[in-house]
Amino acid sequence: MAERIDSIAALRAAYRSGATNAAEQAERVLAGLAGQAGGPVWISTVPAGELRARADALTRHPDPAVLPLYGIPFAVKDNIDVAGMTTTAGCPDFGYRATEDAPVVRRLLDAGAMLVGKTNLDQFATGLTGSRSPYGRGESVFGGGLISGGSSSGSAVAVAAGQVSFALGTDTAGSGRVPAAMNGIVGLKPTRGLLSTAGVVPACRSLDCVSVFATDVADTVDVLHAARGVSAADPWGRALPADRAVAGAPGTLRLGVPGAADLDFFGDHGQADRFDDGVRRLGALVGGVRQVPLDAFYQAGDLLYRGPWVAERLVALDEFLRARPGSVLPVTRTVLETGRGYDAIDAFRGRHRLRELAARVEQLWQEIDVLVVPTVGTTFTLDEIAEDPIGRNLILGRYTQFANLLDLAAVTVPNGFTDAGRPASLTLVGPAFSDLTLARLAAALTTGGDPAGETAEGGPGAGTAAPPASAGPRAELLIAVVGRHLAGESRNGELTGLGATLVGAARTAPLYRLYRMDTPDGEGLPGLVRAAPAAPDGRPIDVELWRLPASAVGGLLAGVPAPLSLGWVRLHDGRDVLGFLCEAYAVGPQVEDISAAGGWRAWRHAARR
């Protein structure tokens, strides 16, 4: 039996200790893939020689610490482009050879991850069952003929079976959450646009979302930080607002819980019991709990398959479907062709109705911060799905299909097993850009961890202590400090006086130069400058991360002397945070370049010797 591939956190620790290297991990991956290409999990895999070459290049990297996903094996759903590989979207006759990586894949590769291959899916990402593929029906890792969930079936199973550390899926109606539920892993469905959908075969382009599967919440947050970013090729992309870069502490959050009348477990008492237990455990973590109605959510979700958004699925596929109807599975073709029954009037009527429902939901977010729902009300076997493929697919999407229509973020986590041995899960839902807050609460529920906080090294880990539950969530920003505002330095009081709290040490990505400019007091003023894109001499620079109330940013900025300013600083783990930068005009040849020291404190220490 092949060895399981560890989680991102475990592999990262093993690499740092020297217990393993990327080449050894590549061999472990290959041992677990023998004969799997073209099957229910993997449609295609990276040739063994290419994977070994990638691992060898990583092993010889001069500074692995600058790569946040160094040597981490991953997979992508086969509706996402990878240069040199065929994208099938679960339909062999549709397949084409991609000429470049999708931006989300390229960012992961640039972060040091090792691509293993492309995974099976419900054809054209249409379905939540994992059974709509000519490459084979996906079965849950728990066996018993249980469905794997779809459409990102292969990605979820590859992670749950330990063949990779994480995988990308897509999620339009629940495809990043239902497979996680059926395989006992974590599924992060980010806010639409945080992960670029350029290079992704569209399902509903206005609703599509790239999702992340992993075995724990902290890993999904690592991937989100490394992969997110706005791409010029993606008109749907959105950046994470600065005021959402720090997660709300669980103890400050107001949790919304559906009333019994709004919940339907379709006769599955085991799932109902598990959900009640999950709500009880969540209630002990948050600042308050209140019952909320789900009617507006359900009505919005019904628009996805019983409204004009079905027609949007034809935008990218109508020509292929008309030319080669026999290449498409009958159940997929039935779903897609339903879209031809809608016209422009229906489309506008649907949008107007959605806006009315969204306004009701937006009012709800004034009363709660997080909503908890079951991921699925019940589970099905492959045989049960075959008896009613469309009706039971709708049952699986009951608690998921409204999220993207209403511009919500969501994270699905395991929630034990029913007495019948079926996996249970729940999903935390929040408004757009609440991703890190949801992840922080999800980690507290599942492991007691805190992936949205920052450790002393600036990576995922425990955050600062939560304020009293009665205080309510406080809007805060993460600020990177490089010089005289560091703890113990001469201007640190400007930060602490504004209510800032120290998170810990971190360092930038290797993209910067640090300079010392003369000042009348003789102490000098450090200036962090981003190197020109074509320049090969950028370096990682030590910084501190501080949490600052958003309302205090103006006061801080007013005291920042020219040529310094606040701007976006890229950290070593791929995150962009606000920080002190220096305008390039101020660092001419007469200014001392102290980049080699690696940071202001290190330079001052060396200068005293």
N, C-alpha and C positions, 0 to 999 in steps of 0.2 A: 504494500500500500504506500502511495506517494506521501511524502511529508507535507503537512499543511504549511502554506506561506503565512508568515506572521502578519500582524497588524502593522500599520505604519509606525506607531509608537514603539512597538517591540523591535521591529527591524532597525529603526533609527538608533535605539539603544545598543543593539548588537553591533552595528557598524561602528559606533563611537568607541565601543570597548575593544574592538578588534576581534570579536568572537566569530565574525563572518565577513564576507565581502560580496560585492555585486556579482562576481563571476560564480561564486558558490550558489548564490540565490538563483541565478539564471539556470544552473544545472538542476536545482530543485524544481523550478517551474517546468522545465522541459520533461522531467521525469513524470510529472503529473498530467502532461498533455498528450502522451503517446496515443495516436490513433483517434483523437477527438475532433479534428477538423472536419467540418461538414456534418456535424451531429447536432443533437438537441441543445448543447451549450455553446459550442464554438462553431461558427461558420467558416472562419479562416484564422490561421495563426501565423505569427511572424516566423519566417524560416529560422531554423536553429542556428545557422551560421550568423544571421543578422542579430539575433538576440545575444549570442555570445560576443559578437563584436561590440555591441552597445555596452554590455557589461564590462568588457575589457577596457573600453574607453573611459568608463566611469571609474574603474579601479585605478586607472592611471591619472585621474584628475588631480591637479596640484592642490586644490583646496575644497574637498567635498563639503565642508561646512557651509559653503555659500549656496549650495543646492538644497533647498528645503525638502525635496522629495528624492534625494539621492538614493538610487538603487531600489526604488519601490516598484514592484511589478503591478501593472494595471491592465485593464481591458476596456474596450469601448464597444458600445452597441453598434450593430452594423447598419445603422442609418446615419452614422457620423463619419466624415471623410478622414482617411489616413493616406498620406501620399504614397503612391506605389501599390496600394491595396485596392481590391474591388469593393465597392459599396453596393450591397444588394438590396437593402431595406427588406430582407426576407423574401425577395422575389428574384430568382436567378436570371430571368429574361430581362429584368429591369437593370441589372448590374452594370456598373461602369467603373473604369479604373480612375481613381482620384489622382489628380496631378499635384495637389498640395494638401497639407494638413488643415483640418478645421482649426480656427484660432484656439479653441479650448484645448484641443489636443496638443498643439504646438506649445502652449504655455506650460503644460504638464511635462512635456519633453524637455523644455528649457529649464524646468525646475529639477531635472535629474531623474524623472521617473522612467521606468523601462516598460515599453508597450509590449504586451504579450500576444494580443490578437483581437479579433472582432467577434461579437457574440450574437446569438440567435435572438429573434424577436417575433412577436406577432406581426404578420406581414403588413408593411407600410405603417407600422406603429399603430395599428387599428385593432384594439382589443385589450382586455385586462386579464386574459386567461393563460397565455403562454402556449396555447394549443393551436394557434393559427399560423403555422409555418410549414413550408415544404421540407425543411431540414429536420423536422421531428418535433413532437410534442414535448414541452418541458415539464418535468416532474419535480416537485419540491424535494429538497434534500432530506426531508423527514419521511419520504417514501409513502407507501400505502396508496399509491395512485393519486395522491394529492396534487392539484395543479401547482405549477411554479409561480403563477401570476404573470401578468404581462402589462404592457407589451415588452418590457425590458427583462424578459425571462432569463436569458443566458447570462446577462450581467449580474443579476442577483444570485443565481446559482453558482457562478464562478467565484464570487466572494464567499458565499455561505459554505461552499465545499473546500475553501482554503486554497484555491488555485491561483488567486491573486490577492493583493492586499486591499485594493479598491477597484471600482469600475464606474464608468459613466453609463448612464441610461438617458432616456428622455422621458418627459412627463407632460402630457397634454390633458389627460383626463384622470390620471392616477397611476400612470405607468412607472413612476419612480417610487411609489408607495405601496401599492398592492403586492408587487413581487417581494419587497422587503418584508411585508407582513407574512407572506406565505413561506418565507425561508429563515425567519428569525434573526434578521439583521436590521441595520439602520438605513433608512432611505431619506436623504435630504432633498427636498424640492425647493430650490431657492426661489427668491423673487424673480419673476420673468425679467430676462435681460441681464442679470448679474453674470451669468455664464453665457457667452456668445452662442447663438444658434446659426451663425454663418457656417457653411459646410455641413449642415444637417439637412437631410431629406425632409421636407416639410410634411407635417400631418395637418395641423391648423397653424399656419405661420404666425398669426397674431397671438396665439396662445401657447405655442411650443416653448418648452423649457428643458435645458440639459440638467440632469439630476445626478446625484452621487450616491453610490452604495458602499458601505464599509461595515466592519463588525462593531465599531463603537462610534459614538458621536464625535469625539475629539478628532478622529481620522477624517470624518466628512468635513469638519471645519478646516483642517489643514488643506484639504484638496480645494475647498471653496476659495481660500485665501490665495492659493497658488494659481488657480485657473481663472479667477474672475478678472474682468477688464473689458473696456469698451474697444471694439474693433471697428476700423474704418469700413470694413466690408459688411458690417452688420447694422442696418438702420434700426433694429429693435433693441440694441444694447443700451444698458443704463448703468451708471456708476453708483456705488454705495455712497449715500450722502454722508458727509462728515459726522453729522450728529447721530448716526446709527453705527459708527465704527466701534463703539463700546456697548456691550450688552447690559440690559437691565438685570439686576440681581434677583434671583428667584423670590426672596422674601419681600420684595417690593411689588410683586406682580398681582394683578387681579385676574383670577381664573374664571372663565365662563364654562358652565357645564350644562349640557342639554337636559331638559326635563324628560321624564319617562315617556310622556306622550309623543315626544319628537324622536324617540329612538326605536328602531326596528331591527331586531336580531333574527328575523325570519325563522322563528322557532328554535333558535340555537341558544339554549339557556346557559351553556358553558361560556360562550362568548359574552353574554350579558353579565355573568358573574365576574369574569376577568375584567371587564370594563369597570364595573363597580369598584373592584379592588384597586385598579389603577387610579381612578378618581380619588379614592380615599388616600392613597399614598401621595398623590399630587397635592391634595388639600393641605397636607402637613408641611409642604415646602413653600407655599405661596403666602402672600399677604392677605388674601381674601378670596372667597368663592361665592359666586352668585349663579342662579339659574337663568339661562337665556333661551330664546326661541330659535329654531333652525329653519323656519318656514322660508325666509328669504333666500337662504343658502340652497335649499332644495329646489326652489323654483328656478334659481339661476342655473343650477346643475342640469336641470331638465332641458334647458335650451341647447346643451351641447350636442345631444343626439336626437332631440325632438324639436329642433329649431334650425335656423339657417346656417349655423356653424358647420353642419354636415356638408353644406355646399362648398365651404372653404377647403375641405379636404380634396376637392376635385381640381383646385387651381393648379396644383403641381402634377396631378395624375390623370386628368381627363383625357388628354391626347393618348397616353399610353394605354389607358383602359379601353378606349374606343378601338385602337389599332390592334391590341392583343388581349382581348377579354379572356381568352383561355389560359393566359399566363397568370391570372389572378385567382386565388382560392375563392370558391363560391361564397363563403360567408363574408369574406372581405369585400368581394364585388357587390354583394347585397347591401352592405353598409355604405359603401362609397356611392353607389348609384342612387341611393335615397336622396343624395344631395341635388339631383337634377329636378326634384320636385319643388324647389324654392326659387323665387324670383327676387328682383331688387327690392320690391315693396316688402316682401317677407324679411329681407335682410335688414332694412331700416326699422321695421316694426320690432324685430328681435333686439336690435341695438337700443332702441328706446326703452323696451321692457327691461333689458339688462341694466340700463342706467338707473331706472327706478329702484330696482332691487339693490344695486350697489349703494345707492344713497341710504337705504335702510340699514345695510350692513355697516356703512361708515359711521352711522350714528351709534351702532353697537360698540364700536371701538372707542367711543368716548367713555364707555362704562366698564369695559374689560380690556386687558392687554393680550390675553391668550385664550383661545378656545380649544377644548379637548373634545375629540370625537373618536369613536372606533375607526380603525382603518378600514376594516370590512365587517359587515354584520354577521357573516357566516362564511364558511369555507366550502369548497366543492372538490370532488374528484374529477379526473379527466372524463370518466364515463358520464358523470352527472352533467358536465358542461356539454358533452356531445348530444345529450338529450334536448337541450334548449340553449344553444350557443349565444343567442342574442339576448334573450330574457335574463339569463343568469349573469351575463356580462353586465347588464344594467344594475343588477343587485350588487355586484362587486364594486361598482362605481358610486354607490349611494352616498358615501361620505367623502369621496375624493373629487368628483368631476366638477364641482363648483369652484375649486380653488383658483385656477388660472383665469376663468371668466371674471372673477371678482378681484383679481390682482392680489392674491394672498401668498404668503410663504408658509411652508409646512415641513415638519420633520416627523418621520414615523420611527417608533422604537418598539422592540419586543416587549411583551407584557405577559410572559409565561405561557402556560399551556392549559387547555381545558381538560376536564376529567376524561374526555374521549381521546386525549393525546394530540389534539389539533393546536397549531400555534395561534396565539392571540397577540394582538398589538394594539397600540393606540397612536393617534396622530395629534400633535400640537400644531395649531394653526394661528397665524397672526397676520396683521396687515402687511403691505409691501414694506420691505427692508427691515422687518423684525427678525431676520434670519438668525443673527447671533444671539438675540435674547431667547428665541425658541430653543436653540442648540444648548444654551447654558442651562435652561430648565430641564431639557431632555437628559443632559448629562447628570444633573443632580438626581433625577429620578432613577436612572439606570445604573449608575456607578458611584454616585456621590461626587463625581468630578466636576470640572468647570472649564470646558474647552474654549469658552469665549473670554475668560480672564487671561491674564498674562503672567507668566512666571518671571523669575529673576533673569531669565535669559530671553525674555520677550516672546516665547513660544506659547503653545497651548498649555494651560495648567490652572492652578488655583488662583482666583482673583482676590481682590480685597474684600474685607468683611462687608456684609450687607448692611445698609442702614436699617433703622427700625421699620417694621412693616407698615406702620402708620404714616411713614414719611411720603410714600408714593414714589414712583420711578422718577429719578432725576436725570435730565438730559445732560450727558457728559461727552467730552471729546478726548481722544487720545492724542497727546502732544509729544513729539520727539524733540529732546533737548540735547544740544551738542557741546555747549561751552559754559559760559558764566552763569547759566541758569541751572546747572547740575547741582545735585544735593551737596551742600557744604560750600558751594562757590558763592562769589560775592553778590550775585543777583538772584539767588534762589528764593530769597524772601518775597520777590515779586510774584512767584508762583504760589508759594504757600499762603501768602496773604490773600490770594484770590480763591482759596479753598482747594487748591490742587493737591492730589495725593500721589505719592510715588508708587508706580507699578513695578518697575524693575529695570534691569539693564537689557539692552538689545544692541544690534548693530545694523547698519544699512546694508543694502545690496552692494556689490562691488562696482558702484557707478559714480563714486564721488571723489573729490579732492578736498582736503582741509587746509586752510590757510590761517596764519596769524597776522593780524593787522595791528599796527601801532596805535596806542591810545595815550592820552595825556597822563594817565595815572601809571603808565608803564606796565600795566598788567597784560595788556594786549586783548584783542577781540578776535575770537575764532570765527571763521567764515566757511560754511559748508557749501560747496559749489558742485552741481552735477556736471560730470565730464561730457564733452560733446559726443553725440552718438557714434561718430566715426573714431573717436579717440580710444586707444586700447589701455589707457592708464588709470581708469577708475579703480578705486579701492573700497573695501568695507571699512566703515568708520564707526567707532563705539558711540552709542547714544544712550540716554535714559528715556523711559516712557513714563509720562505723568498723565493722570486723569484730571481734567479741568472742567468745571461746570461750563456748559455751552454759553450761559449768560455772561461769563467772565472773559470770553475771548476778546471782546472789544477793548476791555481794560488792559489786557496783556499786550495787544497789538499797539495800543497808544504809547506804550513805553518802550517799544522796540526801535532802536536807533538805526538810521540808514548806515550802511547799505543792506542791513538785515531785513528780512520780511518773513511772514509765514507762508508756507507753500506745502506741496505734497512731497513727502519723502518716502522712497521705496525701501522697505526693510528686507532683511536677508531671507525672510520666509515668504516674500512675495506680496505682503500687505502694503498698501499706501496709507500713510497717516500724516496728519498735519505736523509740521516741524519748522525749525528755524533754518532758513536758507540765506545765502548771500548772493547778491547780484554780481554777475561776472565782471562788470566794468571795474569793480573795486579791487581786483586781484591781479594787477599787472606784474611785470617782472620784478619790481622792487619789493613785493610782498612775499614773506617767507612761506614756503610750502612745507607743511608739517604732516603731510599725509602718511609718510612712512611710519610715523609713531602709532598710527591706528586710532588716535583719539586725543582729545584735549588733555585729559588727566595724564595719559601715558606720556605725552610730549612734555608736560610740566614736570613730571617725575624725572624724565631723562635729562631735562634742562638743569635740574638742581644738582645732578651728580657731578 
